[in-house]
Amino acid sequence: MNPIRDKSYAFALHIVVFCKKLQQGQKEYVLSKQLLRSGTSVGANVEEAQKAQSKRDFASKCAIALKEAYESRFWLRLICDSGCSSRSETAPLSKDIEEIIRLLAAIVKSANKNLSL
């Protein structure tokens, strides 16, 4: 069991469903496509990190995943605050991405510390 791998994959699945709903119901494409890209990229980079070629590569892939998580958080806030979706619809995704950010930040910090040793 790998918590960050599982959580980032589940988040990506939820993002796909959420973005499909946004695109169908409100015909909103620009913001939802940005969220779809960054939200699925978190998990893709976490997955790549699992088979990293070195410790430095692992740290780099996790850092990219963290950047994509921050970007996903931005798009979720913008989608909510612009009225494209309600807070009740974005709240579960926002909660999930905050947890993913915390996990990835700890992983990146630890990986970089281990590189310095």
Contacts in CASP RR format, 6 or more apart in sequence:
PFRMAT RR
TARGET T0000
AUTHOR 0000-0000-0000
METHOD contacts of the structure
MODEL  1
MNPIRDKSYAFALHIVVFCKKLQQGQKEYVLSKQLLRSGTSVGANVEEAQ
KAQSKRDFASKCAIALKEAYESRFWLRLICDSGCSSRSETAPLSKDIEEI
IRLLAAIVKSANKNLSL
2 50 0 8 1.000
3 103 0 8 1.000
4 46 0 8 1.000
4 100 0 8 1.000
4 103 0 8 1.000
4 104 0 8 1.000
4 107 0 8 1.000
5 43 0 8 1.000
5 46 0 8 1.000
5 47 0 8 1.000
5 50 0 8 1.000
7 96 0 8 1.000
7 99 0 8 1.000
7 100 0 8 1.000
7 103 0 8 1.000
8 42 0 8 1.000
8 43 0 8 1.000
8 46 0 8 1.000
8 47 0 8 1.000
8 65 0 8 1.000
8 100 0 8 1.000
9 43 0 8 1.000
9 46 0 8 1.000
9 47 0 8 1.000
10 96 0 8 1.000
11 39 0 8 1.000
11 42 0 8 1.000
11 43 0 8 1.000
11 93 0 8 1.000
11 96 0 8 1.000
11 97 0 8 1.000
11 100 0 8 1.000
12 39 0 8 1.000
12 40 0 8 1.000
12 42 0 8 1.000
12 43 0 8 1.000
12 44 0 8 1.000
14 92 0 8 1.000
14 93 0 8 1.000
14 96 0 8 1.000
15 35 0 8 1.000
15 36 0 8 1.000
15 39 0 8 1.000
15 40 0 8 1.000
15 72 0 8 1.000
15 93 0 8 1.000
16 36 0 8 1.000
16 40 0 8 1.000
18 32 0 8 1.000
18 35 0 8 1.000
18 85 0 8 1.000
18 89 0 8 1.000
18 93 0 8 1.000
19 32 0 8 1.000
19 33 0 8 1.000
19 35 0 8 1.000
19 36 0 8 1.000
22 28 0 8 1.000
22 31 0 8 1.000
22 32 0 8 1.000
22 79 0 8 1.000
22 84 0 8 1.000
22 85 0 8 1.000
23 29 0 8 1.000
23 32 0 8 1.000
26 84 0 8 1.000
28 79 0 8 1.000
28 84 0 8 1.000
31 75 0 8 1.000
31 78 0 8 1.000
31 79 0 8 1.000
31 82 0 8 1.000
31 84 0 8 1.000
32 79 0 8 1.000
32 84 0 8 1.000
34 71 0 8 1.000
34 75 0 8 1.000
35 72 0 8 1.000
35 75 0 8 1.000
35 76 0 8 1.000
35 79 0 8 1.000
38 68 0 8 1.000
38 69 0 8 1.000
38 71 0 8 1.000
38 72 0 8 1.000
38 75 0 8 1.000
39 68 0 8 1.000
39 69 0 8 1.000
39 71 0 8 1.000
39 72 0 8 1.000
41 64 0 8 1.000
41 65 0 8 1.000
41 68 0 8 1.000
42 65 0 8 1.000
42 68 0 8 1.000
42 69 0 8 1.000
42 72 0 8 1.000
42 100 0 8 1.000
42 104 0 8 1.000
43 65 0 8 1.000
45 61 0 8 1.000
45 62 0 8 1.000
45 64 0 8 1.000
45 65 0 8 1.000
45 68 0 8 1.000
46 61 0 8 1.000
46 62 0 8 1.000
46 65 0 8 1.000
46 104 0 8 1.000
48 61 0 8 1.000
49 57 0 8 1.000
49 58 0 8 1.000
49 61 0 8 1.000
49 62 0 8 1.000
49 65 0 8 1.000
52 58 0 8 1.000
52 60 0 8 1.000
52 61 0 8 1.000
55 111 0 8 1.000
55 114 0 8 1.000
55 115 0 8 1.000
56 115 0 8 1.000
58 111 0 8 1.000
59 108 0 8 1.000
59 111 0 8 1.000
59 112 0 8 1.000
59 115 0 8 1.000
62 104 0 8 1.000
62 107 0 8 1.000
62 108 0 8 1.000
62 111 0 8 1.000
63 108 0 8 1.000
65 104 0 8 1.000
66 101 0 8 1.000
66 104 0 8 1.000
66 105 0 8 1.000
66 108 0 8 1.000
69 97 0 8 1.000
69 100 0 8 1.000
69 101 0 8 1.000
69 104 0 8 1.000
70 101 0 8 1.000
72 97 0 8 1.000
73 94 0 8 1.000
73 97 0 8 1.000
73 98 0 8 1.000
73 101 0 8 1.000
76 90 0 8 1.000
76 93 0 8 1.000
76 94 0 8 1.000
76 97 0 8 1.000
77 90 0 8 1.000
77 94 0 8 1.000
79 85 0 8 1.000
79 90 0 8 1.000
80 86 0 8 1.000
80 87 0 8 1.000
80 89 0 8 1.000
80 90 0 8 1.000
80 94 0 8 1.000
END
